[in-house]
Amino acid sequence: MRNTVMQEDIEMSEPIDAGKVSEAAVAPRGGKRARALAAGWLCAAAVVLVAGCAAPAPSASLTRFDLGPPTIPAASADVAANAGDTTANTAANAAAPASDVAAAGGLRMSPLKVVVNAPSWLDVDTIYYRLPASDGDQARGYANSRWLASPARLFGDRLRAALSVDRPVLAAGDPTAAPALRVELEEFAQYFDSASTSHGVVQIRATLFDGPKLLAQTTLRAQAPAASADAAGGTRALAAASDAVQTQLIQWLAGRVPAPTATAGTAARARSPLPSRTLPAASSASGATAR
């Protein structure tokens, strides 16, 4: 592989043998001057050793990757086309950035609150890969390549952009009454089949709620081949796998997201303060296993 692999132990230069330094400096009987020289050598050795261990790798040596600009998943384009949306009913729009098509106007469905979580090992900027099971099947990280942000953040931003093509996407704490989608990112790594071939694997668990009521849950998984057996190939494969999983997720959500209930809307309005009499109120993927 082209990138240096990050090992479990931090690489350090070989420490200076303080005992040998002391013997070499004190062996000649030079009185106070010899002892002072030995002490100076020992201090210098300690400073060099500490500095060598503490110094971080130069930031210029790191290569940063992201998932690229968001695109409209095929499921979103199909939904818009079936509804007679002329904007999304073209091949050009099917591959256009999601923000451009959303700005042009598309089919708007019920709002949805979206939360993306990940285990602690995926909440960092490390680009992980896995060797074949014969080599331990352990998640390891590239030493000189990093994500621009954590996989959870990159995947979450990409998912919200894809969902926002068809519906308003709200933050978890938004006071608007709306169903909530919770996505757990379970796997996000490059898998090596051999020294020269690999593929990106993304797996999520999605849970749909309507208030406290559990509506549905599914596990989705997708993979995409890597063009090269290094971090650059792995990140591009993970971007393709992310899009495939998000397409599966949008297809799974179709028909499952309920419209906000009138009762919930009334309760939300009852909890909000009454407007002033003199001032206007402020306006405010294949492989799915459903359970």
Salt bridges, closest charged atoms under 4 A:
ASP125 OD2 - ARG64 NH1 2.80
ASP125 OD1 - ARG146 NE 3.88
ASP157 OD2 - ARG153 NE 3.10
ASP157 OD1 - ARG160 NH1 3.72
GLU184 OE2 - ARG182 NE 3.57
GLU186 OE2 - ARG205 NH1 2.38
GLU187 OE2 - ARG130 NE 2.84
ASP193 OD2 - HIS199 ND1 3.17
ASP230 OD2 - ARG2 NH1 3.35
ASP243 OD1 - ARG158 NE 2.70
